[in-house]
Amino acid sequence: MATKKDEETNQTQLQFAPFSSALDVGFWHKLTQKKLNEYKLDDKPKEIHGYYYNGDPDGLPCRLCLDFNAFDSSASTPPHCHLSRGTLVNFNTLDAFKTCDKKALLDKTAEKLWDDIRQGAAIQDPSLLSPFLLLTFADLKKYHYSYWFAFPALITPEGVRHTRPPERLEKVMSGSKISSLQTAYDAACQAEGRDLAYFLISSEGDEFKVFPLSAWDETNDKSQVMFGFADPCTLDHYPGWSLRNFLCLISCHWVSEAKEITVVSFRDRTREGIRSSAHSLIFHLHIPPTSVEMTCPKCVGWEKNQRNKLGPRKVDLSSSMDPTRLAETSVDLNLKLMRWRLLPSLDLDKVAETRCLLLGSGTLGCNVARCLLGWGIRTITFVDNSTVSYSNPVRQSLFEFEDSLGGGKPKAQTAADKIRKIFPGVKSEGISLSIPMPGHAVGTSEEAIQQARESVKKLEELIDNHDVLFLLMDTRESRWLPTVIGSSKRKIVMNAALGFDTYLVLRHGMKLSKDQPPPPEPQEASASSSYSNLPLIPGHKLGCYFCNDVVAPGDSTKDRTLDQQCTVSRPGLSMVAAALVVELMISILQHPDEGYAAAETSAKDSHLTADLVSPLGLVPHQIRGFLARYHCVLPASVRFDKCTACCDVVIDSYEKEGFDFLMKVFNKPRFVEDLTGLTLLHQESELAEILDFSDDDSSITSQ
């Protein structure tokens, strides 16, 4: 049973209304961005800031608010709000969050607070009197956040107590005096350029003057000075938490012996459009002095959780955040984790900004698109002229059985729609387009010519608007026109082709522009290098898909059986080739020379990348795979000066004559061979064979 003495002690003991944390959703968004882009695995303490508001209506707790500006040191606080400086410790694991030495962290914050008080820094910058400590763990896969706030408060000097009950301002002051106090406070705030959280009050008759704490020496009768603070508390008999450290400051600097002080709990509120501070409180307190030489006082301040127990709080934002945004951030997380620990030089922004054009939306096209999504590519355009058939869904990973019903949906548009369902953050478009091809005569009718012209124009526009061009079609001849246009426009052109159990992945050489100086010749690799010590072929001298041919591409589907018309491949082959062509493209983007990177080839038993230019490893010219032996080789070949697709005479003719040149190629089977000199080369070869045979025959006769 409580004694009479205990009751008297409770009546005179000064008690405070604690702060409650109020974290805006924007704060968690910003923390997520900071974690992904800046903090990564760094769990060192970070400086942030919050604010509390002096103007809440009755019934609301004292709230310390953090929003998306908490990480911006230059951001200003909202009107009638007061700055609170804080420390954020964001842990990398939930276990580290749970097991960290919280007492040590709070004690460290308390020591900093005590130094600011006794050395006078808090007099010059009173925001140091209301610090906070925030411990967090962010599960960015589920958007679950754990956090624990501490509002460090030094235990007030022993003996601080009420000398009389607190009173409302309106009961001890006239309306004119209250109005004078409001006016003086406004004038002081305007002079300081901020809302004062802590201040000094002096009076001369019915007139008040308000000073910042740093103006203590300017006050006349210091025994009559009242101490004011902007009080976020709305309770009738208790001050807010922010008074605790202010009393320590007063005790250290302005109390030489035990005495009574007057504290004004200034509550500046607006009700029904009328401003009033009449409900502010006046506290009459007995306070002893505190020596600045003493060690740091004990500190309290951990916030209680929703169950009113000391412990962390949790917030689940997965349901309230935009699912598309969640997907984007999750994709970014997987890639950024790669950069944090393994590849700090990986340029993910360059990858995300790369616009990819996929010519062919079948087996290769679907798998290439899926790999591009995994790398964070945000722009993918599909081009195809066919529809989904019953045989497609089991091999082409973006299609379903329903897509093949009723004659089948257009492949390009369907692939684009499906890729957006997988990842809504991708900008995807599907275009049905037939690409004119050599060996497939356009004809001479005006309608046919106009249709071909429009197809060529559309293809040129598409290649213009993209950075990387993937050739993933079924036939050789369908790759010719994109190869010519891609070479002319200096685009990165990636090629993937399948056999039954073989595949080819190849990057086209990128021609230099006429006013572009050639890059330095690549150095020969040393014998200890992770690739062979053969001379490297510079990127602008590498061949294209057609450079190994000695004939122009023709109609490969004419007079062929079903198995010859279709690409008959082992089912896993397309996934292997698609993955490799995407990985090669990403390696090219990470190389400082990009498409002009010299072709590298691997040594027999080496897989190290330490001495390679691209952080992802080798940047070869070709990858030729043989699934029957589970083996691949990395050959490199120079550009053929009589290539039917990328040699100078073909590119120059295309750039000068445009569509007229292309019509000759489409309608005249031997035109491009005659133009490049292949016809003459064949004739010379045949003549050489005849001469060789004649020489052999005459020598036999002579015997």
C-alpha positions as CSV (number, residue, x, y, z in Angstrom):
1,M,0.0,0.0,0.0
2,A,1.4,3.4,-1.0
3,T,2.4,5.7,1.8
4,K,1.5,9.4,2.1
5,K,5.1,10.2,1.3
6,D,4.9,8.2,-1.9
7,E,1.8,10.0,-3.0
8,E,3.5,13.4,-2.4
9,T,6.5,12.3,-4.3
10,N,4.3,11.2,-7.3
11,Q,2.5,14.6,-7.2
12,T,5.8,16.5,-7.4
13,Q,7.8,14.3,-9.7
14,L,8.1,15.7,-13.2
15,Q,6.9,13.2,-15.8
16,F,7.1,13.5,-19.6
17,A,5.0,12.3,-22.6
18,P,7.3,10.1,-24.8
19,F,7.7,10.5,-28.5
20,S,6.0,8.2,-30.9
21,S,7.6,7.4,-34.3
22,A,5.7,8.3,-37.4
23,L,7.3,7.0,-40.6
24,D,5.9,7.9,-43.9
25,V,5.7,5.3,-46.7
26,G,8.0,7.7,-48.7
27,F,10.7,7.1,-46.1
28,W,10.7,3.3,-46.7
29,H,10.7,3.9,-50.5
30,K,13.8,6.2,-50.1
31,L,15.5,3.7,-47.8
32,T,15.0,1.0,-50.4
33,Q,16.6,3.1,-53.1
34,K,19.5,4.0,-50.8
35,K,20.0,0.4,-49.9
36,L,20.1,-0.7,-53.5
37,N,22.0,2.2,-55.0
38,E,24.2,3.6,-52.3
39,Y,24.5,1.7,-49.0
40,K,24.6,-1.8,-50.6
41,L,26.3,-3.9,-47.8
42,D,27.5,-0.9,-45.9
43,D,25.9,-1.0,-42.4
44,K,27.8,1.9,-40.9
45,P,25.7,4.6,-39.1
46,K,24.2,7.2,-41.4
47,E,23.0,10.7,-40.6
48,I,19.4,11.4,-41.2
49,H,16.8,13.9,-39.9
50,G,13.2,14.1,-38.8
51,Y,10.9,16.6,-37.3
52,Y,8.1,17.1,-34.8
53,Y,5.1,19.4,-35.1
54,N,3.9,21.9,-32.6
55,G,0.3,22.2,-33.5
56,D,-1.4,18.8,-33.3
57,P,-5.0,18.8,-32.0
58,D,-5.8,17.3,-28.6
59,G,-5.6,13.5,-28.3
60,L,-2.7,12.9,-30.7
61,P,0.6,11.7,-29.2
62,C,3.9,13.5,-29.6
63,R,5.1,12.3,-33.0
64,L,8.5,12.4,-34.5
65,C,8.1,12.2,-38.2
66,L,10.4,10.8,-41.0
67,D,9.5,11.2,-44.7
68,F,11.4,10.8,-48.0
69,N,13.4,13.9,-47.2
70,A,15.0,12.3,-44.2
71,F,18.1,11.5,-46.2
72,D,18.5,14.9,-47.7
73,S,20.6,17.1,-45.4
74,S,19.7,20.2,-47.3
75,A,15.9,19.7,-47.1
76,S,14.0,22.1,-44.9
77,T,11.4,21.1,-42.3
78,P,7.7,21.9,-42.9
79,P,6.2,25.1,-41.4
80,H,5.8,25.0,-37.6
81,C,7.9,21.9,-37.4
82,H,11.2,21.5,-35.5
83,L,14.3,19.6,-36.7
84,S,15.5,16.4,-35.0
85,R,18.9,15.0,-36.0
86,G,19.2,11.3,-36.0
87,T,21.4,8.3,-36.7
88,L,20.3,5.4,-38.9
89,V,21.9,2.0,-38.6
90,N,20.5,-0.3,-41.4
91,F,21.5,-4.0,-40.8
92,N,22.1,-6.5,-43.6
93,T,20.5,-9.4,-41.9
94,L,17.6,-9.8,-39.5
95,D,19.8,-11.7,-37.1
96,A,22.3,-8.8,-37.0
97,F,19.3,-6.5,-36.3
98,K,18.1,-8.6,-33.4
99,T,21.5,-9.3,-31.8
100,C,23.2,-6.0,-32.1
101,D,24.4,-4.3,-28.9
102,K,21.6,-1.8,-28.5
103,K,22.8,-0.5,-25.2
104,A,26.2,0.4,-26.7
105,L,24.5,2.2,-29.6
106,L,22.3,4.2,-27.3
107,D,25.2,5.0,-24.9
108,K,27.2,6.2,-27.9
109,T,24.4,8.5,-28.9
110,A,24.0,9.7,-25.3
111,E,27.7,10.5,-25.0
112,K,27.5,12.7,-28.1
113,L,24.4,14.4,-26.7
114,W,26.1,15.0,-23.4
115,D,29.2,16.5,-25.1
116,D,26.9,18.8,-27.1
117,I,25.3,20.0,-23.9
118,R,28.3,20.6,-21.7
119,Q,30.4,22.1,-24.5
120,G,27.7,24.5,-25.5
121,A,27.1,23.2,-29.0
122,A,23.4,22.7,-28.2
123,I,23.1,26.3,-27.3
124,Q,24.2,27.3,-30.8
125,D,22.2,24.6,-32.4
126,P,19.3,23.6,-30.2
127,S,18.2,20.8,-32.6
128,L,21.0,18.7,-31.0
129,L,18.8,18.5,-27.9
130,S,16.3,16.2,-29.6
131,P,18.3,13.4,-31.3
132,F,17.0,10.0,-32.3
133,L,18.5,6.6,-33.1
134,L,16.8,4.3,-35.7
135,L,17.8,0.7,-36.2
136,T,16.3,-1.0,-39.3
137,F,16.4,-4.2,-41.3
138,A,14.8,-4.1,-44.8
139,D,13.7,-7.4,-46.4
140,L,13.6,-6.0,-50.0
141,K,12.3,-9.2,-51.5
142,K,9.1,-9.2,-49.4
143,Y,9.0,-5.4,-48.5
144,H,8.9,-6.3,-44.8
145,Y,10.7,-3.8,-42.6
146,S,11.8,-4.2,-38.9
147,Y,12.7,-1.1,-37.0
148,W,13.3,0.2,-33.5
149,F,13.4,3.9,-32.5
150,A,15.2,5.4,-29.5
151,F,14.7,9.0,-28.4
152,P,17.7,9.5,-26.2
153,A,17.0,11.5,-23.0
154,L,19.5,12.0,-20.3
155,I,18.1,11.4,-16.8
156,T,17.3,14.8,-15.5
157,P,19.3,16.0,-12.5
158,E,18.3,14.5,-9.2
159,G,15.9,16.7,-7.4
160,V,14.0,18.3,-10.3
161,R,10.4,18.5,-9.2
162,H,7.3,20.6,-9.4
163,T,7.1,23.4,-6.8
164,R,3.4,23.9,-7.7
165,P,1.0,22.3,-10.1
166,P,1.3,23.2,-13.8
167,E,-1.1,25.9,-15.0
168,R,-2.6,26.8,-18.4
169,L,-1.3,30.1,-19.8
170,E,-4.8,31.5,-20.1
171,K,-5.3,31.2,-16.3
172,V,-2.2,33.2,-15.3
173,M,-2.0,35.7,-18.2
174,S,-4.4,38.1,-19.8
175,G,-5.3,37.9,-23.4
176,S,-3.1,40.8,-24.3
177,K,0.0,39.3,-22.6
178,I,-0.6,36.0,-24.4
179,S,-0.9,37.9,-27.7
180,S,2.3,39.7,-26.9
181,L,4.1,36.4,-26.3
182,Q,2.9,35.1,-29.6
183,T,4.0,38.2,-31.4
184,A,7.4,38.1,-29.7
185,Y,7.8,34.5,-30.6
186,D,7.0,35.2,-34.3
187,A,9.4,38.1,-34.4
188,A,12.2,35.9,-33.0
189,C,11.5,33.1,-35.5
190,Q,11.5,35.5,-38.4
191,A,14.8,37.0,-37.2
192,E,16.4,33.5,-36.9
193,G,14.9,32.3,-40.2
194,R,13.4,29.2,-38.6
195,D,10.8,28.1,-36.0
196,L,12.5,28.2,-32.6
197,A,12.2,24.9,-30.7
198,Y,13.9,26.3,-27.6
199,F,14.1,29.9,-26.5
200,L,14.4,32.4,-23.7
201,I,11.5,34.7,-22.6
202,S,11.9,38.0,-20.7
203,S,9.1,40.5,-19.8
204,E,8.8,44.2,-19.2
205,G,5.4,44.8,-17.8
206,D,2.8,43.3,-20.3
207,E,5.4,43.1,-23.1
208,F,7.4,40.0,-23.8
209,K,10.7,39.5,-25.7
210,V,11.8,36.2,-27.0
211,F,15.5,35.4,-27.6
212,P,17.3,32.3,-29.0
213,L,19.4,30.4,-26.4
214,S,22.6,31.9,-27.7
215,A,21.4,35.3,-26.6
216,W,21.5,34.5,-22.9
217,D,24.1,37.2,-22.1
218,E,21.9,39.8,-23.8
219,T,19.0,39.3,-21.3
220,N,18.9,41.9,-18.5
221,D,17.5,40.4,-15.3
222,K,18.5,36.8,-15.7
223,S,16.6,35.8,-12.5
224,Q,13.4,36.7,-14.2
225,V,14.1,34.9,-17.5
226,M,11.7,32.1,-18.4
227,F,12.7,29.1,-20.5
228,G,10.4,28.2,-23.4
229,F,10.2,25.2,-25.7
230,A,7.9,24.3,-28.5
231,D,5.9,21.4,-27.0
232,P,4.4,18.7,-29.3
233,C,2.5,17.2,-26.3
234,T,-1.2,17.7,-26.1
235,L,-1.8,16.4,-22.5
236,D,-3.0,18.9,-19.9
237,H,-0.5,18.2,-17.1
238,Y,2.6,16.8,-18.8
239,P,5.3,18.3,-21.0
240,G,6.7,16.6,-24.1
241,W,9.8,14.4,-24.2
242,S,11.8,17.2,-25.8
243,L,12.0,19.1,-22.4
244,R,14.2,16.4,-20.8
245,N,17.5,17.3,-22.4
246,F,16.6,21.0,-22.3
247,L,16.5,20.7,-18.5
248,C,20.0,19.2,-18.5
249,L,21.2,22.1,-20.6
250,I,19.7,24.6,-18.2
251,S,21.1,22.8,-15.2
252,C,24.6,22.7,-16.7
253,H,24.9,26.3,-17.9
254,W,22.4,28.6,-16.2
255,V,21.9,27.2,-12.7
256,S,24.7,27.7,-10.2
257,E,22.7,26.6,-7.2
258,A,19.4,24.9,-6.6
259,K,16.6,27.2,-7.4
260,E,13.1,27.5,-9.0
261,I,12.8,28.1,-12.7
262,T,9.8,28.8,-14.9
263,V,9.3,26.8,-18.1
264,V,6.8,27.7,-20.7
265,S,5.4,24.7,-22.6
266,F,4.6,26.8,-25.7
267,R,1.8,25.1,-27.7
268,D,1.0,27.0,-30.9
269,R,-2.2,25.6,-32.3
270,T,-4.9,26.7,-34.7
271,R,-8.5,25.8,-34.0
272,E,-11.3,26.6,-36.5
273,G,-9.0,29.0,-38.3
274,I,-8.0,30.9,-35.2
275,R,-4.5,30.7,-33.8
276,S,-4.1,30.4,-30.1
277,S,-1.4,29.5,-27.5
278,A,-3.7,30.1,-24.5
279,H,-3.7,26.4,-23.7
280,S,0.1,26.4,-23.3
281,L,1.3,25.3,-19.9
282,I,3.6,26.9,-17.3
283,F,5.7,24.7,-15.1
284,H,7.4,25.9,-11.9
285,L,10.3,23.6,-11.3
286,H,13.0,23.2,-8.6
287,I,16.2,22.3,-10.3
288,P,19.7,21.7,-8.9
289,P,22.9,22.5,-10.8
290,T,24.9,19.9,-12.8
291,S,28.6,19.9,-13.2
292,V,29.9,19.8,-16.7
293,E,32.8,17.8,-15.4
294,M,30.6,14.8,-14.5
295,T,30.4,11.7,-16.6
296,C,27.6,11.2,-19.0
297,P,24.3,10.7,-17.1
298,K,22.2,7.6,-17.7
299,C,20.1,7.6,-20.8
300,V,16.7,6.2,-21.6
301,G,14.5,6.4,-24.6
302,W,13.7,3.1,-26.4
303,E,10.3,3.2,-28.0
304,K,7.8,0.5,-27.0
305,N,6.1,-1.6,-29.7
306,Q,2.4,-2.0,-30.5
307,R,2.0,-4.3,-27.5
308,N,3.4,-1.6,-25.2
309,K,6.6,-3.6,-24.6
310,L,10.2,-2.7,-25.3
311,G,10.9,-4.2,-28.7
312,P,11.0,-3.5,-32.4
313,R,8.1,-2.7,-34.6
314,K,7.4,-4.2,-38.1
315,V,5.7,-2.9,-41.2
316,D,4.6,-4.8,-44.3
317,L,4.4,-2.6,-47.3
318,S,4.0,-5.3,-49.9
319,S,0.3,-4.9,-50.2
320,S,0.3,-1.1,-50.3
321,M,3.1,-0.6,-52.8
322,D,2.5,-0.6,-56.6
323,P,3.1,-4.3,-57.7
324,T,4.8,-3.0,-60.9
325,R,7.2,-1.0,-58.9
326,L,7.8,-3.9,-56.6
327,A,8.7,-6.1,-59.6
328,E,11.1,-3.5,-60.9
329,T,12.8,-3.1,-57.6
330,S,13.1,-6.8,-57.2
331,V,14.7,-7.2,-60.6
332,D,17.1,-4.5,-59.7
333,L,17.9,-6.1,-56.4
334,N,19.1,-9.4,-58.0
335,L,21.4,-7.5,-60.4
336,K,22.7,-5.1,-57.8
337,L,23.5,-8.0,-55.4
338,M,25.8,-9.2,-58.2
339,R,27.5,-5.9,-58.3
340,W,27.8,-5.4,-54.5
341,R,29.9,-8.5,-53.9
342,L,31.3,-9.8,-57.2
343,L,31.5,-7.1,-59.9
344,P,31.6,-3.6,-58.5
345,S,32.5,-2.2,-62.0
346,L,29.4,-3.6,-63.6
347,D,27.5,-0.8,-65.3
348,L,23.8,-1.8,-64.8
349,D,22.5,1.6,-66.0
350,K,24.0,1.0,-69.4
351,V,22.3,-2.4,-69.6
352,A,18.9,-1.1,-68.5
353,E,19.0,1.7,-71.1
354,T,19.9,-0.6,-74.0
355,R,17.0,-1.0,-76.5
356,C,16.9,-4.4,-78.1
357,L,15.2,-5.4,-81.4
358,L,14.5,-9.1,-81.8
359,L,14.0,-10.2,-85.4
360,G,12.3,-13.5,-85.0
361,S,9.8,-14.3,-82.2
362,G,10.1,-18.1,-82.3
363,T,12.1,-20.6,-80.3
364,L,15.2,-18.3,-80.1
365,G,13.3,-15.1,-79.9
366,C,11.3,-16.2,-76.8
367,N,14.3,-17.5,-75.0
368,V,16.4,-14.5,-75.8
369,A,13.7,-12.2,-74.5
370,R,13.5,-14.1,-71.2
371,C,17.3,-13.8,-70.7
372,L,17.2,-10.1,-71.5
373,L,14.5,-9.6,-68.8
374,G,16.9,-11.3,-66.3
375,W,19.5,-8.7,-67.1
376,G,17.2,-5.8,-66.5
377,I,16.7,-4.8,-70.1
378,R,13.7,-2.4,-70.2
379,T,13.0,-2.1,-74.0
380,I,12.3,-5.2,-76.1
381,T,10.7,-5.1,-79.6
382,F,9.6,-8.3,-81.4
383,V,9.3,-8.6,-85.1
384,D,7.8,-11.6,-86.9
385,N,5.3,-12.3,-89.7
386,S,3.9,-15.7,-88.6
387,T,1.3,-16.9,-86.1
388,V,1.5,-19.3,-83.2
389,S,0.9,-22.9,-84.3
390,Y,0.1,-26.0,-82.3
391,S,3.7,-27.1,-82.3
392,N,5.0,-23.9,-80.9
393,P,4.1,-23.6,-77.2
394,V,6.1,-26.6,-76.0
395,R,9.3,-25.1,-77.5
396,Q,8.7,-21.4,-77.5
397,S,8.5,-20.3,-73.9
398,L,6.3,-17.2,-74.3
399,F,3.3,-19.0,-75.8
400,E,0.5,-21.1,-74.5
401,F,-1.9,-23.6,-76.1
402,E,-4.7,-21.0,-76.3
403,D,-2.5,-18.8,-78.4
404,S,-2.6,-21.4,-81.2
405,L,-6.3,-21.7,-81.4
406,G,-8.4,-20.2,-84.3
407,G,-5.5,-20.1,-86.7
408,G,-3.1,-18.7,-84.1
409,K,-2.3,-15.3,-82.7
410,P,0.4,-13.1,-84.3
411,K,3.7,-14.2,-82.8
412,A,5.3,-10.8,-82.3
413,Q,2.4,-9.1,-80.6
414,T,1.7,-12.2,-78.5
415,A,5.3,-12.4,-77.3
416,A,5.2,-8.7,-76.4
417,D,2.0,-9.1,-74.4
418,K,3.4,-12.2,-72.6
419,I,6.7,-10.5,-71.7
420,R,4.8,-7.6,-70.1
421,K,2.8,-10.1,-68.0
422,I,6.0,-11.6,-66.8
423,F,7.5,-8.2,-66.0
424,P,5.1,-5.2,-66.3
425,G,8.1,-2.8,-66.1
426,V,9.3,-3.7,-69.6
427,K,8.5,-1.5,-72.6
428,S,7.6,-4.1,-75.1
429,E,6.1,-3.9,-78.6
430,G,5.2,-6.5,-81.2
431,I,5.3,-5.8,-84.9
432,S,4.1,-8.1,-87.7
433,L,6.5,-7.5,-90.6
434,S,7.7,-9.5,-93.6
435,I,11.3,-8.8,-94.4
436,P,12.2,-8.7,-98.1
437,M,14.9,-11.3,-98.9
438,P,17.4,-12.1,-101.7
439,G,16.2,-15.0,-103.8
440,H,12.6,-14.1,-103.1
441,A,11.6,-11.9,-106.0
442,V,9.4,-8.9,-105.2
443,G,7.9,-8.7,-108.6
444,T,7.3,-5.7,-110.8
445,S,3.7,-4.8,-109.9
446,E,3.3,-1.4,-108.3
447,E,1.5,-2.9,-105.3
448,A,4.3,-5.4,-104.6
449,I,7.0,-2.7,-105.0
450,Q,5.1,-0.4,-102.6
451,Q,4.7,-3.1,-100.0
452,A,8.4,-4.0,-100.2
453,R,9.3,-0.3,-99.9
454,E,7.1,0.1,-96.8
455,S,8.6,-3.0,-95.2
456,V,12.2,-1.8,-95.8
457,K,11.3,1.7,-94.5
458,K,9.8,0.2,-91.3
459,L,12.8,-2.1,-90.8
460,E,15.1,0.9,-91.2
461,E,13.1,2.9,-88.6
462,L,13.2,0.0,-86.1
463,I,16.9,-0.5,-86.4
464,D,17.4,3.3,-86.1
465,N,15.5,3.3,-82.8
466,H,17.3,0.4,-81.2
467,D,20.8,-0.1,-79.9
468,V,21.2,-3.9,-80.4
469,L,19.8,-6.0,-83.2
470,F,19.3,-9.7,-82.7
471,L,19.0,-11.9,-85.8
472,L,17.0,-15.0,-84.7
473,M,15.1,-16.0,-87.9
474,D,14.7,-19.4,-89.5
475,T,16.4,-18.7,-92.8
476,R,19.7,-17.4,-93.9
477,E,18.3,-15.0,-96.5
478,S,16.0,-13.3,-94.0
479,R,19.2,-12.2,-92.2
480,W,20.7,-10.4,-95.2
481,L,18.8,-7.1,-95.2
482,P,19.0,-6.5,-91.4
483,T,22.8,-7.3,-91.7
484,V,23.2,-4.6,-94.4
485,I,21.1,-2.0,-92.5
486,G,22.8,-2.8,-89.2
487,S,26.2,-2.5,-90.7
488,S,25.4,0.8,-92.4
489,K,24.0,2.3,-89.1
490,R,26.8,1.0,-87.0
491,K,24.6,-1.0,-84.7
492,I,25.6,-4.0,-82.5
493,V,24.3,-7.0,-84.4
494,M,24.0,-10.3,-82.6
495,N,23.4,-13.6,-84.5
496,A,22.2,-16.9,-83.2
497,A,21.5,-19.9,-85.5
498,L,20.7,-23.6,-84.8
499,G,21.4,-26.9,-86.4
500,F,20.3,-30.3,-85.1
501,D,22.9,-30.5,-82.3
502,T,25.1,-27.5,-83.2
503,Y,24.7,-23.8,-82.7
504,L,26.4,-20.6,-83.7
505,V,26.5,-17.4,-81.7
506,L,28.2,-14.5,-83.5
507,R,28.6,-10.8,-83.2
508,H,29.0,-8.8,-86.4
509,G,32.0,-6.6,-86.8
510,M,31.1,-2.9,-86.5
511,K,32.2,-0.7,-89.3
512,L,34.0,2.5,-88.6
513,S,32.3,5.7,-89.8
514,K,34.2,7.6,-92.6
515,D,35.4,10.3,-90.2
516,Q,36.1,7.9,-87.3
517,P,39.8,7.1,-86.6
518,P,40.5,3.4,-86.2
519,P,41.1,2.4,-82.6
520,P,44.7,1.3,-81.6
521,E,45.6,-2.2,-82.7
522,P,45.0,-4.6,-79.9
523,Q,48.1,-5.9,-78.2
524,E,49.0,-9.6,-78.5
525,A,48.1,-11.4,-75.3
526,S,50.9,-12.6,-73.2
527,A,51.6,-16.3,-72.8
528,S,50.3,-16.2,-69.2
529,S,47.1,-14.6,-70.2
530,S,43.8,-16.3,-69.8
531,Y,43.3,-16.4,-73.5
532,S,45.6,-17.5,-76.3
533,N,48.7,-15.5,-77.4
534,L,47.5,-15.2,-81.0
535,P,47.0,-11.7,-82.4
536,L,43.6,-10.2,-81.7
537,I,41.3,-9.1,-84.5
538,P,40.0,-5.6,-83.9
539,G,36.2,-5.2,-83.7
540,H,35.9,-3.2,-87.0
541,K,37.7,-5.9,-88.9
542,L,35.5,-8.8,-87.8
543,G,33.3,-10.6,-90.2
544,C,29.5,-10.9,-90.3
545,Y,27.2,-13.9,-90.6
546,F,27.7,-14.0,-94.4
547,C,31.5,-13.5,-94.5
548,N,32.2,-17.2,-94.8
549,D,29.9,-17.6,-97.8
550,V,31.1,-17.5,-101.4
551,V,27.6,-17.3,-102.8
552,A,24.8,-14.9,-102.3
553,P,21.9,-16.0,-100.0
554,G,19.0,-17.5,-101.9
555,D,15.6,-19.1,-101.4
556,S,16.4,-21.9,-98.8
557,T,12.8,-23.1,-98.6
558,K,12.2,-23.9,-102.2
559,D,11.9,-27.6,-103.2
560,R,12.6,-28.8,-99.6
561,T,10.9,-31.4,-97.6
562,L,9.1,-30.6,-94.3
563,D,12.1,-31.6,-92.2
564,Q,14.3,-29.4,-94.3
565,Q,12.0,-26.4,-94.2
566,C,11.8,-26.5,-90.4
567,T,14.6,-26.0,-87.9
568,V,14.9,-29.4,-86.4
569,S,17.0,-29.1,-83.3
570,R,17.4,-30.8,-80.0
571,P,15.0,-29.1,-77.6
572,G,17.6,-27.8,-75.2
573,L,19.8,-26.3,-77.9
574,S,17.8,-23.0,-78.3
575,M,18.1,-22.3,-74.6
576,V,21.8,-22.7,-74.7
577,A,22.3,-20.5,-77.8
578,A,19.8,-17.9,-76.5
579,A,21.6,-17.6,-73.2
580,L,25.0,-17.3,-74.8
581,V,24.0,-14.7,-77.3
582,V,22.5,-12.5,-74.5
583,E,25.5,-13.0,-72.3
584,L,27.9,-12.1,-75.1
585,M,25.8,-8.9,-75.8
586,I,26.1,-7.9,-72.1
587,S,29.8,-8.5,-72.1
588,I,30.1,-6.3,-75.2
589,L,28.2,-3.5,-73.4
590,Q,30.6,-3.7,-70.4
591,H,33.7,-3.5,-72.6
592,P,35.1,0.0,-72.9
593,D,35.2,-0.4,-76.7
594,E,31.7,-2.0,-76.8
595,G,31.0,-3.1,-80.4
596,Y,34.5,-2.4,-81.5
597,A,36.0,-4.7,-78.9
598,A,38.7,-7.0,-80.3
599,A,37.8,-10.7,-80.6
600,E,39.2,-12.8,-77.7
601,T,39.6,-16.5,-77.7
602,S,40.1,-18.8,-74.7
603,A,43.1,-20.8,-73.7
604,K,42.7,-24.5,-73.2
605,D,42.2,-24.8,-69.4
606,S,41.7,-21.2,-68.3
607,H,38.5,-19.5,-67.0
608,L,40.0,-16.6,-65.0
609,T,38.9,-13.1,-65.9
610,A,41.3,-11.0,-63.9
611,D,43.4,-9.9,-66.9
612,L,40.4,-9.3,-69.2
613,V,39.0,-6.0,-70.2
614,S,35.3,-6.7,-69.7
615,P,34.4,-7.5,-66.1
616,L,32.3,-10.3,-67.3
617,G,35.1,-12.1,-69.1
618,L,35.9,-12.9,-72.7
619,V,34.4,-11.0,-75.6
620,P,34.8,-13.5,-78.5
621,H,33.7,-13.1,-82.1
622,Q,32.0,-16.5,-82.4
623,I,30.8,-19.3,-80.2
624,R,30.3,-22.5,-82.1
625,G,28.8,-25.3,-80.0
626,F,28.6,-29.0,-80.5
627,L,26.0,-30.5,-78.1
628,A,26.8,-34.1,-79.0
629,R,30.2,-33.6,-77.4
630,Y,29.2,-30.8,-75.0
631,H,31.9,-28.7,-76.4
632,C,32.3,-25.2,-77.9
633,V,35.1,-23.3,-79.6
634,L,35.7,-19.6,-80.0
635,P,36.9,-18.9,-83.6
636,A,37.4,-15.4,-85.0
637,S,37.5,-14.4,-88.6
638,V,38.2,-11.2,-90.5
639,R,35.7,-9.4,-92.7
640,F,35.6,-10.9,-96.2
641,D,36.3,-8.1,-98.8
642,K,33.8,-9.7,-101.1
643,C,31.1,-10.4,-98.5
644,T,27.6,-10.2,-100.0
645,A,26.3,-8.4,-96.9
646,C,29.0,-6.2,-95.2
647,C,31.7,-5.4,-97.7
648,D,32.3,-1.8,-98.6
649,V,30.8,-2.0,-102.1
650,V,27.5,-3.4,-100.8
651,I,27.2,-0.9,-98.0
652,D,28.2,2.0,-100.2
653,S,25.6,1.0,-102.9
654,Y,22.9,0.7,-100.2
655,E,23.8,4.1,-98.7
656,K,23.8,5.8,-102.2
657,E,21.0,4.1,-104.0
658,G,18.8,2.9,-101.1
659,F,15.7,1.0,-102.1
660,D,16.6,0.9,-105.8
661,F,19.8,-1.0,-104.9
662,L,17.8,-3.4,-102.7
663,M,15.3,-4.1,-105.5
664,K,18.1,-5.3,-107.8
665,V,19.3,-7.7,-105.1
666,F,15.8,-9.1,-104.5
667,N,14.9,-9.5,-108.1
668,K,18.2,-10.5,-109.7
669,P,19.6,-13.7,-108.2
670,R,23.3,-13.1,-109.3
671,F,23.3,-9.3,-108.9
672,V,25.1,-9.1,-105.6
673,E,27.6,-11.8,-106.6
674,D,28.5,-9.8,-109.7
675,L,28.7,-6.5,-107.7
676,T,31.1,-7.9,-105.0
677,G,33.3,-9.8,-107.5
678,L,32.3,-13.3,-106.3
679,T,31.3,-14.2,-109.9
680,L,34.8,-13.3,-111.1
681,L,36.3,-15.2,-108.2
682,H,34.3,-18.3,-109.1
683,Q,35.4,-18.0,-112.8
684,E,39.1,-17.6,-111.8
685,S,38.8,-20.6,-109.5
686,E,37.2,-22.8,-112.2
687,L,39.9,-21.7,-114.6
688,A,42.6,-22.5,-112.1
689,E,41.1,-26.0,-111.6
690,I,41.1,-26.5,-115.4
691,L,44.7,-25.4,-115.7
692,D,45.7,-27.7,-112.9
693,F,43.9,-30.6,-114.5
694,S,45.5,-29.8,-117.9
695,D,49.0,-29.6,-116.3
696,D,48.4,-33.0,-114.6
697,D,47.1,-34.5,-117.8
698,S,50.0,-33.3,-120.0
699,S,52.5,-34.6,-117.5
700,I,50.9,-38.0,-117.5
701,T,50.9,-38.1,-121.4
702,S,54.5,-37.1,-121.5
703,Q,55.3,-40.1,-119.3
